[in-house]
Amino acid sequence: MLEKPADPTIPDQVELAVRKLDSLSTLPSVASQYFPELLQPQWSPSDLAEIVESDPALSAKILSIMHEGQARAKGENISVGSVLQDLPSHLIRDALLSVKVYPPFGRDDNQADLRKKLVVHCLAVACCAEDIAAIVSYEIDSQLAFTAGLLHDIGKFALDEVMPRSFAAITEQAKSQQASTRTTEQRHLGTDHTLLGKRLAAKWHLPNHIMLAIWLHHSDTTAISENVPQAQIAQIVQLADLVARQCSIGHSGSCDSTDSASTIAESLTISPDQLEQIRRNLPEKVRQKSAVLGLDLPNAANNYYSTVHTTAVQLAQQQSKLEIENRRLQTASSNLDFATDFLSSINSLAEPIDIAENFAARWQKFYQTGLVCLYLAAPREGRLLKAVVVQSPSQTKTVCLNAPVDAPVIPRAIASDFAIVDAQSDTDWLFEQLDVDFDLSRTKLVPLLAGGRAIGGIVFELRYPVEIKQLAENFRTTTSIAGAVLGIASAAAGQQWFAEQFAQLVTGPADGRAQTTTETPSEQTQSEIPTTAPLTTLAEMAGGAAHELNNPLSVISGRAQILAKSETDPEKKQALKQIRENAGRLSAIIDDLMAFAEPPQPRPVSTDIKQLLDEAAQLTVQKQKVEQLDIQINISKALENAFVDSAQIASAIANIFSNSLESYDEGTGPIKVDAANDESGDLVKLQITDSGCGMDAETLKKAMQPFFSARPAGRKRGMGLAHAQRIIELNNGSIGITSHPGDGTTVTILLPCK
C-alpha cells in the first residue's frame, strides 16, 4: 500500500512533469485508422473528423493548435469539427503526426488495458453529456458537451504518461478502498487529476467551458452552478460521469458511490424516465464510437506496427521521388541560368557566327565537355558552311567548311527532332576538314532546331559517364533556345541582304529604274514615276523577307516569355523583357513588310473625290493624333468620279497628308489639295502641296524607298510614301513628287476615271 510521501515538493514536481507534455498519446488501434489517410496525396481533414472527434488525445491536440492556426472562434460553443474545417490541412496533418502512440516500449499489457478502459470511459461520458445537454440547456451546444465529457479526465491521461506505475498503483488502491481516484491522488501526490487537467487546459488554450468541466466535475457542481452559470457544463459532465460508471462502461479508476446521480439529474430538471432512456441508449452509442476508433480490433499493436512499417516504406519512396525531383529542378534551374546568361549577352547586331561562337564557348564551360564544334547548316549561297571550334574558353576560332556532296549536312535522324547521336558515323566530312583531333569514341552530335528544322549542329567530346536520357533532358532546352536565337539572327542577316538588294534595285543605274532630274535655274527637283517592274520585284523580296522572319521571331519571343515567368533575378528578368520588346518591334516591321508586299487586290468602284479626300483627312487626324487638320480642298466643278478602291486610296492619301504634316516643325499644316481632270479627261489629277521644309535632290531621290526616313532622331520606319506608291499603282494610278528645300513639296497623283 502506498504511503503518504514526506517530501512537500512532490506536488510541484508532478505538475512540472505534466506541464512538459505537448499532447497526450493515442492508442495503437486509433493510429492505425488515421495514419494511412494522412499519406494520401489528396487527403481531406473531413475524412478524419469522426476519428479525431472521438479520441481524447487527438481532440485535445486539434483544439490546442486552434489559436496557432487562427481558426474562427464561434463563441464558447466551439467544436472539434468546426476547427478541422477552419485550420489549414497541412497544420492538421503535422499536428496529428506529432501525437505519440501509447504504450511506448517497455509498458506491459496491463497498463495498455488500463489506458484502453479509460478511453472507453471518456467516450461514454462524452456520449452521455451530449444527450444531457440536448435536454437541459439551449445555451450549451451538445457537441461542446460531448468534447467536454471526452476530455474531462485528461489529468488522468497525463499522470499515466509521466508516472505510469504510480498511477496504476493509485488506481488499484482506489479500487480496493472503494474510493475516488481524486481522493487517493490528493493523499499521495498532494494534487489530483482535476487540477493537473486544468493546468494543461490553460497551457493548450482549450475553450473556457471545457476547462471548467475538467476542473470542477468532482466538485459540488449544483452549488457552483447557482452562483456561476457558466459552470453548468461541469454539472452536466459530472452527471454523465456518474451514469457511465453506473453502466460499467470502461473504467475511470474511481470506485466511490454514484448515488448522487439522481440528485444532480433533478437539479438539472431531468426526469427519471429521461435519465433511464439515456442509460439504455448509452451502450450502443459507445459501441459505435469504439468501432470508429478500432478499439475492439484484435492485435491492435501488431496492426499499428505494420501500419508504421508501410508508412515508413511509403515515406521513403516519396523521399526518393522528392530527391529525384529536387535534382531535376536544380538542373532545370541551372540550365535556365545558362540560357538566361546567354540571352542577356547577345548583341542585337551580332552576326550568326558570332552568336554561335558565344554559345559554343558557354556550352563547353557549362557542361564541362572537351572539344566543341558548332556549325551552321543553312548557307545563302553555294556549299560553304560557317563553323566555330572551341578548344578552351580562351582558344576559339571560326572556320569555313565545304558541305558534303553525297550526304546531308544534318543527319536525317535529327533533322527535325531532337536527339543525341554518335557523331563519328554521320559527320566524317566534318572531321576531315578540321585541324583539331576529336576523340571520336566519345564525340556526340545534337541538332540546333528552329521552327521544326535543324539549322545547325553541335559536335562535342563527352568526358564523363552519364545516361543519354539525362543528357537529353539537360540539352533539349538550351539547344532549342540557341536554335531559336540563331534562327532569328540568320533571318535578320537575310533581311540585311534583302535591304542591300533593295538599295541596288532602287539606286542602281538601269533601264526602267526610278530617275531624278534637276532643273538648274530654279533648283527644283522632281521624282519621275517609276515603272512597275522594279516595284513588283521589291514587293516580292519584301514578302520573302517577312516570311523568313516570322517563324524564328515567334519562337524567340515565346521562349523569352516562358523564361521570364520563372525568372526571379531582376536584371535577368529585365533582359528577357528587352528581348520580348525588340521581338515586338521586329513583328511590327514584318507587318509593314507584309502590307507592302501582299496588299489585298483592289476592288474598284466609282468614287466621289470629295468623299475620298474627306475620308483621308479623318484617317490622318486619327493617325497623327491631332485635334483637327489645317487643309484646303479645291475641287473642279466638272470633276468626274475616280474608278478605284476607295478604302485603299484613302489610306494612301492619308500617308501623304501625314508626310506633309511632318515637314512642318509643329506638324500643323497647312495642306492644299487641288482636284481636277487632266488634259485628256480620262484621269483625275490630285495635287497635294505643303509649305514645309521641302527636300533636297538626294532626299527626293530616296523618298519612296521602303524604310527610308530623313529624320535620324526618333525616326519612323519610312514606309508611308512607299506604301502609298504601291497602293496607287495597284489601282492603275501613278504618283510623282516635286520639292525644293525651304519651299515645300507637291505630290501629284493620277487616278483612272473608268
Legacy VTK file of the C-alpha trace (Angstrom):
# vtk DataFile Version 3.0
C-alpha trace
ASCII
DATASET POLYDATA
POINTS 754 float
0.000 0.000 0.000
1.256 3.487 -0.882
2.341 5.694 1.966
1.937 9.465 2.001
5.280 10.953 0.869
7.065 13.129 3.320
8.617 15.337 0.610
6.466 18.535 0.289
7.939 19.272 -3.148
6.195 16.305 -4.780
3.111 18.308 -5.968
5.366 20.790 -7.742
7.459 18.019 -9.268
4.353 16.255 -10.576
2.918 19.477 -12.014
6.211 20.357 -13.724
6.384 16.883 -15.279
2.792 17.140 -16.541
3.240 20.651 -17.929
6.056 19.391 -20.188
3.508 17.432 -22.209
2.708 18.933 -25.607
-0.003 16.368 -26.213
-1.471 13.122 -24.935
-0.758 9.742 -26.505
-3.294 7.878 -28.584
-3.832 4.119 -28.755
-2.200 1.978 -31.486
-5.608 0.974 -32.862
-6.523 4.644 -33.340
-3.216 5.480 -35.014
-3.788 2.592 -37.442
-7.049 4.251 -38.531
-5.706 7.681 -39.440
-2.040 7.156 -40.425
-2.805 5.749 -43.916
-5.225 8.612 -44.636
-2.567 11.231 -43.918
-0.335 9.767 -46.646
-2.921 10.142 -49.407
-1.978 12.916 -51.890
-5.489 14.414 -51.842
-6.480 13.763 -48.237
-9.087 15.955 -46.554
-9.466 16.792 -42.823
-13.180 15.979 -43.141
-12.230 12.348 -43.866
-10.730 12.085 -40.374
-13.269 14.222 -38.498
-15.140 11.333 -36.858
-11.908 9.698 -35.623
-10.457 12.950 -34.262
-13.721 13.957 -32.542
-13.935 10.558 -30.783
-10.379 10.318 -29.418
-9.309 12.333 -26.330
-5.681 12.740 -27.410
-6.491 13.825 -30.971
-9.305 16.182 -29.924
-7.101 17.862 -27.350
-4.296 18.254 -29.898
-6.532 19.856 -32.539
-8.072 22.264 -30.013
-4.596 23.145 -28.750
-3.449 24.329 -32.192
-6.659 26.306 -32.777
-5.057 29.619 -31.770
-1.881 28.800 -33.726
-3.839 28.305 -36.954
-6.119 31.272 -36.226
-9.316 29.236 -36.579
-12.508 31.252 -36.237
-13.784 31.054 -32.646
-17.584 30.784 -32.704
-18.203 31.958 -29.174
-17.734 29.385 -26.442
-19.649 26.688 -28.336
-16.678 25.769 -30.482
-16.363 22.157 -31.659
-13.518 19.986 -32.905
-15.331 19.587 -36.238
-15.514 23.346 -36.810
-11.810 23.710 -36.018
-10.991 20.983 -38.553
-12.902 22.960 -41.176
-11.104 26.218 -40.405
-7.478 25.115 -39.958
-5.126 24.628 -42.937
-4.808 20.955 -43.855
-1.005 20.975 -43.567
-1.245 22.234 -39.975
-3.738 19.481 -39.091
-1.580 16.805 -40.727
1.547 17.932 -38.863
-0.376 18.036 -35.568
-1.796 14.521 -35.943
1.568 13.073 -36.958
3.149 14.635 -33.863
0.831 12.729 -31.479
2.670 9.855 -29.781
1.294 6.321 -29.602
0.582 4.508 -26.317
2.121 2.454 -24.854
5.771 3.204 -25.518
8.187 0.292 -25.474
8.577 -1.244 -22.025
4.942 -0.922 -20.878
3.145 -4.167 -20.010
-0.243 -5.314 -21.310
-2.000 -4.439 -18.023
-1.037 -0.803 -18.391
-2.221 -0.782 -22.014
-5.534 -2.369 -20.949
-5.989 0.267 -18.219
-5.434 3.034 -20.808
-7.963 1.498 -23.205
-10.613 1.239 -20.470
-10.033 4.895 -19.553
-10.569 5.902 -23.218
-13.827 3.909 -23.339
-14.990 5.561 -20.096
-14.317 9.016 -21.597
-16.273 8.034 -24.710
-19.205 7.006 -22.512
-19.100 10.298 -20.563
-18.947 12.215 -23.866
-21.978 10.434 -25.360
-23.942 10.804 -22.135
-23.055 14.514 -21.753
-24.198 15.114 -25.338
-27.647 13.618 -24.583
-27.983 15.509 -21.279
-27.088 18.870 -22.880
-29.693 18.317 -25.575
-32.340 18.114 -22.826
-31.329 20.661 -20.223
-29.690 23.653 -21.956
-30.119 25.571 -25.156
-27.072 27.684 -24.231
-24.600 24.800 -24.216
-24.175 23.094 -27.569
-24.458 19.308 -27.381
-21.253 18.896 -29.409
-19.408 21.107 -26.922
-20.769 18.937 -24.077
-19.542 15.836 -25.957
-15.997 17.275 -26.202
-16.030 18.381 -22.551
-17.013 14.856 -21.491
-14.362 13.332 -23.767
-11.610 15.492 -22.210
-12.807 15.646 -18.596
-10.134 13.136 -17.421
-7.101 14.436 -19.355
-5.374 14.858 -15.980
-5.519 11.059 -15.541
-4.090 10.532 -19.036
-1.276 12.920 -18.149
-0.454 11.088 -14.888
-0.413 7.799 -16.791
2.068 9.339 -19.259
4.576 10.800 -16.764
4.306 8.284 -13.871
2.569 5.137 -15.165
3.452 2.802 -12.311
2.370 5.266 -9.596
-0.886 5.951 -11.472
-1.574 2.210 -11.754
-0.929 1.815 -8.018
-3.252 4.777 -7.190
-5.995 3.242 -9.351
-5.579 -0.131 -7.679
-5.723 1.421 -4.190
-8.854 3.415 -5.061
-10.476 0.154 -6.183
-9.501 -1.758 -3.037
-10.762 1.053 -0.775
-13.875 1.809 -2.891
-12.685 5.418 -3.070
-12.356 8.028 -5.805
-9.055 8.393 -7.607
-9.139 12.114 -6.832
-9.062 11.462 -3.062
-6.264 8.910 -3.441
-4.250 11.243 -5.662
-4.520 14.080 -3.118
-3.369 11.757 -0.365
-0.235 10.543 -2.153
0.665 13.309 -4.618
-0.600 16.440 -2.906
-2.547 17.253 -6.114
-5.108 15.498 -8.323
-6.093 14.958 -11.931
-8.667 17.813 -11.963
-6.038 20.426 -11.031
-3.458 18.919 -13.370
-6.063 18.800 -16.170
-6.906 22.462 -15.567
-3.194 23.376 -15.881
-2.954 21.510 -19.193
-6.178 23.071 -20.488
-4.779 26.530 -19.803
-1.430 25.688 -21.406
-3.102 24.213 -24.517
-5.568 27.123 -24.862
-8.629 24.865 -24.608
-12.027 26.640 -24.608
-13.097 28.000 -21.209
-16.208 25.780 -20.923
-14.093 22.667 -21.423
-11.541 23.827 -18.846
-14.359 24.361 -16.282
-15.655 20.817 -16.892
-12.155 19.344 -16.443
-11.550 21.278 -13.238
-14.929 21.112 -11.457
-16.547 17.798 -12.410
-15.738 16.292 -8.970
-16.877 19.411 -7.011
-20.276 20.446 -5.643
-21.431 21.484 -9.117
-25.019 22.147 -8.029
-23.985 24.906 -5.637
-21.356 26.247 -8.018
-23.801 26.432 -10.955
-26.237 28.530 -8.932
-23.580 31.222 -8.483
-21.564 30.663 -11.682
-23.940 29.820 -14.582
-21.008 29.100 -16.883
-20.149 26.131 -14.644
-23.318 24.250 -15.657
-21.160 22.386 -18.205
-19.275 20.852 -15.229
-22.570 19.719 -13.688
-23.583 18.059 -16.970
-20.231 16.259 -17.221
-20.399 15.238 -13.559
-23.806 13.595 -14.099
-22.539 11.942 -17.287
-19.528 10.536 -15.391
-21.784 9.011 -12.736
-24.155 7.487 -15.333
-21.223 5.985 -17.299
-19.880 4.401 -14.114
-23.362 3.077 -13.229
-23.483 1.414 -16.663
-19.981 -0.043 -16.083
-18.748 1.184 -19.493
-14.967 1.380 -19.434
-13.200 2.168 -16.176
-12.173 5.560 -14.784
-10.294 4.263 -11.750
-12.814 5.786 -9.331
-14.842 3.368 -7.202
-16.761 5.686 -4.888
-20.560 5.846 -4.726
-22.645 7.002 -7.734
-25.856 7.556 -5.747
-25.762 11.324 -6.210
-26.687 10.921 -9.904
-30.442 11.224 -9.267
-29.985 14.380 -7.164
-27.873 16.085 -9.850
-30.348 14.982 -12.528
-33.185 16.534 -10.544
-31.305 19.832 -10.205
-30.876 19.800 -13.989
-34.641 19.155 -14.368
-34.090 15.755 -15.965
-36.860 13.314 -15.148
-36.147 9.715 -14.071
-37.613 8.467 -17.373
-35.333 10.716 -19.375
-32.338 9.585 -17.345
-33.263 5.943 -17.856
-33.627 6.479 -21.605
-30.118 7.949 -21.658
-28.803 4.861 -19.822
-30.480 2.470 -22.290
-29.065 4.282 -25.344
-25.552 4.710 -23.967
-24.006 1.237 -24.635
-24.881 1.293 -28.353
-23.580 4.836 -28.800
-20.289 3.928 -27.155
-20.045 0.773 -29.268
-20.356 2.828 -32.442
-17.695 5.298 -31.333
-15.373 2.471 -30.287
-15.761 0.931 -33.747
-14.715 4.226 -35.330
-11.526 4.154 -33.247
-10.946 0.449 -33.864
-10.794 -0.219 -30.115
-12.223 -3.724 -30.424
-9.969 -4.870 -33.263
-7.653 -7.777 -32.291
-3.852 -7.414 -32.387
-4.047 -3.629 -32.288
-0.343 -3.219 -31.531
0.727 -5.542 -34.360
-1.588 -3.735 -36.771
-0.080 -0.441 -35.711
3.489 -1.659 -36.202
2.524 -2.980 -39.634
0.968 0.387 -40.483
4.091 2.186 -39.289
6.253 -0.073 -41.446
4.065 0.532 -44.502
4.085 4.233 -43.763
7.875 4.255 -43.451
8.217 2.481 -46.801
5.856 4.955 -48.473
7.650 7.902 -46.925
10.990 6.503 -48.089
9.616 6.144 -51.626
8.200 9.645 -51.519
11.519 10.936 -50.207
13.338 9.259 -53.088
10.925 10.797 -55.572
11.369 14.194 -53.938
15.152 13.885 -54.119
14.949 12.965 -57.811
12.563 15.845 -58.466
14.784 18.184 -56.464
17.802 17.196 -58.558
15.742 17.684 -61.707
14.611 21.132 -60.566
18.167 22.094 -59.634
19.329 21.003 -63.081
16.450 22.857 -64.732
17.257 25.974 -62.704
20.918 25.714 -63.653
20.001 25.281 -67.334
17.691 28.284 -67.025
20.554 30.386 -65.622
22.757 29.246 -68.515
20.084 30.146 -71.081
19.311 33.483 -69.418
23.001 34.483 -69.273
23.393 33.531 -72.930
20.337 35.536 -73.983
21.476 38.529 -71.929
24.888 38.528 -73.623
23.566 38.732 -77.195
24.199 41.878 -79.200
21.194 42.552 -81.416
23.549 43.492 -84.281
25.764 40.406 -83.965
26.262 38.096 -86.919
25.013 34.487 -86.601
28.562 33.118 -86.466
29.421 35.484 -83.581
26.373 34.264 -81.643
27.389 30.676 -82.450
30.882 31.292 -81.039
29.396 32.822 -77.873
27.087 29.847 -77.338
29.701 27.181 -78.111
32.158 28.637 -75.588
29.478 28.813 -72.909
28.384 25.258 -73.760
31.896 23.858 -73.206
32.307 25.686 -69.899
28.834 24.931 -68.501
28.635 21.246 -69.459
32.374 20.589 -68.896
32.864 18.990 -72.314
36.011 18.597 -74.387
36.422 19.995 -77.889
33.328 21.659 -79.348
32.422 22.457 -82.947
29.209 24.338 -83.782
28.372 24.623 -87.465
25.524 26.415 -89.264
23.773 24.369 -91.904
21.870 26.940 -93.973
24.209 28.951 -96.226
22.615 31.509 -98.524
24.776 30.558 -101.479
26.955 27.683 -102.620
28.078 24.801 -100.403
30.183 26.845 -97.986
29.354 26.426 -94.281
30.476 28.554 -91.362
31.613 26.871 -88.126
33.267 27.728 -84.835
35.713 25.469 -82.963
36.255 25.805 -79.187
39.341 24.142 -77.753
39.293 26.085 -74.469
37.489 29.203 -73.181
40.374 31.348 -74.399
41.048 29.452 -77.632
38.254 29.666 -80.205
38.272 30.169 -83.958
35.844 30.389 -86.847
36.348 28.323 -89.986
34.671 27.737 -93.338
33.774 24.202 -94.345
32.698 22.576 -97.570
29.314 20.902 -97.196
29.248 17.204 -98.177
28.110 16.419 -101.688
26.696 12.946 -101.084
25.296 13.313 -97.523
23.050 15.733 -95.653
24.688 18.423 -93.532
22.456 17.381 -90.609
21.763 13.622 -90.270
18.173 12.774 -91.169
17.577 11.234 -87.715
17.889 14.654 -86.077
16.927 16.958 -88.966
13.510 17.731 -87.474
13.530 16.192 -83.986
15.870 16.460 -81.007
18.113 13.510 -80.184
21.728 12.798 -79.209
23.616 10.675 -81.737
27.176 9.462 -82.133
28.997 11.945 -84.336
31.524 9.527 -85.818
29.232 7.739 -88.290
27.433 10.808 -89.690
29.986 13.624 -89.783
33.149 12.167 -91.305
33.145 15.078 -93.766
33.400 17.483 -90.813
36.331 15.816 -89.026
38.266 15.529 -92.303
38.266 19.324 -92.669
39.007 20.317 -89.045
42.614 20.645 -87.920
41.834 19.510 -84.365
41.662 15.880 -83.237
38.370 14.858 -81.662
38.245 11.625 -79.662
35.646 10.079 -81.956
34.716 7.334 -79.486
33.400 9.970 -77.085
32.034 12.559 -79.530
28.299 13.292 -79.752
26.132 15.392 -82.062
22.933 17.307 -81.213
20.843 19.495 -83.537
20.003 23.171 -83.203
16.310 23.320 -84.079
14.338 26.396 -85.156
10.801 26.225 -86.468
10.847 22.425 -86.602
14.034 22.116 -88.686
17.734 21.886 -87.850
19.698 24.997 -88.777
22.956 23.702 -87.332
24.574 21.155 -85.068
26.893 20.928 -82.055
29.637 18.309 -82.057
31.328 17.830 -78.663
33.503 15.436 -76.693
31.711 13.912 -73.706
34.328 13.474 -70.976
32.257 11.880 -68.192
29.924 8.865 -67.938
26.260 9.815 -67.906
22.953 8.399 -69.124
21.925 9.679 -72.539
18.367 10.182 -71.269
19.625 12.577 -68.590
21.763 14.392 -71.138
18.770 14.793 -73.434
16.729 16.425 -70.659
19.583 18.856 -69.963
20.398 19.690 -73.579
16.923 19.929 -75.092
16.018 23.332 -73.618
19.359 25.071 -74.121
19.790 23.880 -77.716
16.239 24.902 -78.624
16.920 28.417 -77.281
20.202 28.607 -79.183
18.453 27.346 -82.317
15.737 29.984 -81.995
18.277 32.790 -81.466
20.472 31.643 -84.354
17.377 31.224 -86.500
16.261 34.798 -85.971
19.838 36.055 -86.369
20.075 34.228 -89.692
16.717 35.689 -90.690
17.964 39.161 -89.742
21.082 38.583 -91.837
18.790 37.544 -94.665
16.795 40.717 -94.170
20.012 42.713 -94.401
20.785 41.002 -97.686
17.319 41.881 -98.951
17.868 45.501 -97.878
21.096 45.615 -99.848
19.253 44.273 -102.869
16.594 46.968 -102.343
19.260 49.633 -102.466
20.740 48.213 -105.649
17.365 47.951 -107.351
16.278 51.458 -106.349
19.522 53.382 -106.787
21.352 51.366 -109.422
21.540 52.866 -112.969
19.350 50.537 -115.016
16.582 50.942 -117.584
13.157 51.256 -116.069
14.545 52.283 -112.642
13.443 55.492 -110.858
15.144 58.567 -112.300
15.594 62.113 -110.946
16.152 65.355 -112.827
17.452 68.660 -111.614
16.343 71.937 -113.132
19.299 74.283 -112.774
17.556 77.684 -112.969
15.135 77.081 -110.151
16.979 74.293 -108.268
13.684 72.353 -108.391
13.911 68.548 -108.323
11.324 66.090 -109.481
10.943 62.328 -108.974
9.541 60.760 -112.088
7.031 57.947 -111.803
8.922 54.611 -111.813
7.784 51.623 -113.809
6.002 48.804 -112.025
8.598 46.087 -112.735
11.191 47.080 -110.079
8.437 47.878 -107.547
6.954 44.410 -108.051
10.404 42.897 -107.575
10.857 44.857 -104.364
7.481 43.673 -103.117
8.315 40.045 -103.805
11.603 40.396 -101.951
9.865 42.126 -99.031
7.326 39.316 -98.811
10.108 36.736 -98.818
11.954 38.529 -96.031
8.790 38.773 -93.924
8.013 35.073 -94.263
11.608 34.153 -93.360
11.420 36.269 -90.197
8.031 35.172 -88.875
8.809 31.656 -87.586
12.117 32.288 -85.750
10.747 35.544 -84.363
7.725 33.838 -82.799
9.991 31.134 -81.324
12.426 33.560 -79.674
9.592 35.720 -78.347
7.818 32.666 -76.910
10.993 31.308 -75.297
11.767 34.658 -73.710
8.220 34.833 -72.314
8.483 31.324 -70.800
11.851 32.113 -69.204
10.590 35.419 -67.798
7.689 33.727 -65.961
10.022 31.592 -63.833
12.892 34.088 -63.501
13.295 35.868 -60.146
16.542 37.786 -60.752
15.511 41.408 -61.621
18.403 42.004 -64.039
17.791 38.783 -65.941
14.059 39.448 -65.965
14.714 42.924 -67.436
16.977 41.418 -70.112
14.233 38.961 -71.100
11.749 41.837 -71.206
14.028 43.711 -73.612
14.241 40.620 -75.820
10.440 40.446 -75.995
10.128 44.201 -76.676
12.639 44.013 -79.525
10.808 40.995 -80.869
7.656 43.130 -80.829
9.397 45.842 -82.830
10.544 43.253 -85.357
6.973 41.989 -85.561
5.772 45.497 -86.408
8.398 45.710 -89.158
7.147 42.390 -90.513
3.591 43.743 -90.553
4.775 46.715 -92.623
6.672 44.412 -94.965
3.653 42.173 -95.447
1.340 45.144 -96.016
3.787 46.432 -98.646
4.449 43.045 -100.244
0.988 41.490 -100.238
-1.735 44.146 -100.123
-5.244 42.922 -100.903
-6.294 43.135 -104.523
-8.198 46.382 -105.236
-11.980 46.351 -105.619
-12.537 49.464 -107.731
-15.859 51.300 -107.763
-16.946 54.748 -108.958
-15.766 57.019 -106.103
-16.618 60.646 -105.341
-13.352 62.605 -104.967
-14.673 64.935 -102.227
-15.775 61.959 -100.136
-12.416 60.266 -100.777
-10.417 63.293 -99.597
-12.618 63.777 -96.501
-12.053 60.157 -95.503
-8.283 60.572 -95.993
-8.337 63.687 -93.787
-10.160 61.815 -90.995
-7.639 58.963 -91.161
-4.801 61.478 -90.888
-6.292 63.086 -87.782
-6.512 59.662 -86.132
-3.056 58.580 -87.247
-1.249 61.797 -86.253
-3.320 62.275 -83.075
-4.152 65.926 -83.837
-7.400 67.677 -82.974
-8.009 68.977 -86.498
-6.311 69.197 -89.868
-5.480 72.572 -91.491
-6.399 71.590 -95.050
-7.820 73.493 -98.039
-9.538 71.390 -100.729
-10.340 72.891 -104.159
-12.394 70.633 -106.490
-13.218 71.429 -110.092
-16.948 71.568 -110.788
-16.677 69.290 -113.819
-14.560 66.699 -111.989
-15.538 63.106 -112.718
-15.502 60.270 -110.207
-12.433 58.069 -109.908
-12.666 54.347 -110.555
-10.584 52.985 -107.615
-10.737 51.038 -104.353
-11.793 53.966 -102.153
-10.502 52.482 -98.857
-7.051 51.763 -100.304
-6.655 55.162 -101.984
-7.899 56.998 -98.861
-5.224 55.159 -96.839
-2.528 56.066 -99.414
-3.537 59.769 -99.461
-3.593 59.782 -95.612
0.063 58.640 -95.689
0.886 61.582 -97.994
-1.019 64.005 -95.721
0.959 62.648 -92.726
4.245 63.225 -94.587
3.148 66.804 -95.326
2.366 67.454 -91.644
5.762 66.067 -90.596
7.500 68.560 -92.904
6.406 71.350 -90.502
8.232 71.923 -87.228
4.982 71.856 -85.264
3.167 69.364 -87.516
0.053 71.502 -88.043
-0.020 72.387 -91.771
-1.417 73.926 -93.879
-2.039 71.451 -96.706
-3.586 72.452 -100.038
-5.333 69.966 -102.345
-6.356 70.768 -105.964
-8.532 68.184 -107.744
-9.372 68.333 -111.476
-9.349 66.201 -114.598
-6.109 66.092 -116.583
-5.851 67.362 -120.171
-7.073 64.043 -121.626
-10.144 63.965 -119.430
-9.552 60.259 -118.659
-7.706 60.752 -115.353
-8.335 62.524 -112.071
-5.370 64.716 -111.152
-4.755 65.425 -107.432
-2.035 67.872 -106.410
-1.195 67.864 -102.687
1.003 70.821 -101.691
2.606 71.792 -98.383
4.811 74.745 -97.399
7.088 72.696 -95.171
10.838 72.164 -95.134
10.994 70.564 -98.574
13.615 68.043 -99.765
16.961 68.300 -101.476
17.782 66.247 -104.563
19.396 63.360 -102.631
16.482 63.031 -100.206
13.903 63.286 -103.006
15.630 60.502 -104.906
15.080 58.117 -101.955
11.720 59.430 -100.741
9.645 56.467 -101.924
12.156 53.758 -100.994
10.904 51.341 -98.301
12.326 52.050 -94.834
13.846 55.396 -95.854
13.426 58.316 -93.477
15.114 61.708 -93.474
14.595 62.025 -89.707
17.539 60.385 -87.817
16.305 61.048 -84.253
13.224 59.097 -83.193
12.766 58.117 -86.835
9.761 56.154 -88.023
10.056 53.125 -90.272
9.704 55.133 -93.510
7.027 53.033 -95.193
4.424 55.808 -95.732
5.293 57.004 -99.265
6.477 53.555 -100.382
3.149 52.054 -99.308
1.230 54.916 -100.982
3.067 54.354 -104.260
2.419 50.599 -104.076
-1.331 51.052 -103.495
-1.797 53.789 -106.100
-0.078 51.738 -108.791
-2.130 48.643 -107.904
-5.184 50.846 -108.619
-3.761 51.704 -112.097
-2.684 55.166 -110.949
0.646 56.962 -110.746
2.464 59.310 -108.361
5.178 61.952 -108.722
6.913 64.376 -106.351
8.465 67.803 -106.834
10.229 69.570 -103.996
12.761 72.284 -103.127
14.479 72.898 -99.765
12.577 75.593 -97.866
9.765 75.896 -100.446
7.695 72.827 -99.621
6.640 69.766 -101.621
3.971 68.925 -104.190
2.752 65.344 -104.699
0.856 64.697 -107.948
-1.464 61.682 -108.134
-3.211 60.496 -111.300
-6.180 58.125 -110.864
-8.307 56.451 -113.577
-11.870 57.671 -114.161
-13.081 54.329 -115.541
LINES 1 755
754 0 1 2 3 4 5 6 7 8 9 10 11 12 13 14 15 16 17 18 19 20 21 22 23 24 25 26 27 28 29 30 31 32 33 34 35 36 37 38 39 40 41 42 43 44 45 46 47 48 49 50 51 52 53 54 55 56 57 58 59 60 61 62 63 64 65 66 67 68 69 70 71 72 73 74 75 76 77 78 79 80 81 82 83 84 85 86 87 88 89 90 91 92 93 94 95 96 97 98 99 100 101 102 103 104 105 106 107 108 109 110 111 112 113 114 115 116 117 118 119 120 121 122 123 124 125 126 127 128 129 130 131 132 133 134 135 136 137 138 139 140 141 142 143 144 145 146 147 148 149 150 151 152 153 154 155 156 157 158 159 160 161 162 163 164 165 166 167 168 169 170 171 172 173 174 175 176 177 178 179 180 181 182 183 184 185 186 187 188 189 190 191 192 193 194 195 196 197 198 199 200 201 202 203 204 205 206 207 208 209 210 211 212 213 214 215 216 217 218 219 220 221 222 223 224 225 226 227 228 229 230 231 232 233 234 235 236 237 238 239 240 241 242 243 244 245 246 247 248 249 250 251 252 253 254 255 256 257 258 259 260 261 262 263 264 265 266 267 268 269 270 271 272 273 274 275 276 277 278 279 280 281 282 283 284 285 286 287 288 289 290 291 292 293 294 295 296 297 298 299 300 301 302 303 304 305 306 307 308 309 310 311 312 313 314 315 316 317 318 319 320 321 322 323 324 325 326 327 328 329 330 331 332 333 334 335 336 337 338 339 340 341 342 343 344 345 346 347 348 349 350 351 352 353 354 355 356 357 358 359 360 361 362 363 364 365 366 367 368 369 370 371 372 373 374 375 376 377 378 379 380 381 382 383 384 385 386 387 388 389 390 391 392 393 394 395 396 397 398 399 400 401 402 403 404 405 406 407 408 409 410 411 412 413 414 415 416 417 418 419 420 421 422 423 424 425 426 427 428 429 430 431 432 433 434 435 436 437 438 439 440 441 442 443 444 445 446 447 448 449 450 451 452 453 454 455 456 457 458 459 460 461 462 463 464 465 466 467 468 469 470 471 472 473 474 475 476 477 478 479 480 481 482 483 484 485 486 487 488 489 490 491 492 493 494 495 496 497 498 499 500 501 502 503 504 505 506 507 508 509 510 511 512 513 514 515 516 517 518 519 520 521 522 523 524 525 526 527 528 529 530 531 532 533 534 535 536 537 538 539 540 541 542 543 544 545 546 547 548 549 550 551 552 553 554 555 556 557 558 559 560 561 562 563 564 565 566 567 568 569 570 571 572 573 574 575 576 577 578 579 580 581 582 583 584 585 586 587 588 589 590 591 592 593 594 595 596 597 598 599 600 601 602 603 604 605 606 607 608 609 610 611 612 613 614 615 616 617 618 619 620 621 622 623 624 625 626 627 628 629 630 631 632 633 634 635 636 637 638 639 640 641 642 643 644 645 646 647 648 649 650 651 652 653 654 655 656 657 658 659 660 661 662 663 664 665 666 667 668 669 670 671 672 673 674 675 676 677 678 679 680 681 682 683 684 685 686 687 688 689 690 691 692 693 694 695 696 697 698 699 700 701 702 703 704 705 706 707 708 709 710 711 712 713 714 715 716 717 718 719 720 721 722 723 724 725 726 727 728 729 730 731 732 733 734 735 736 737 738 739 740 741 742 743 744 745 746 747 748 749 750 751 752 753
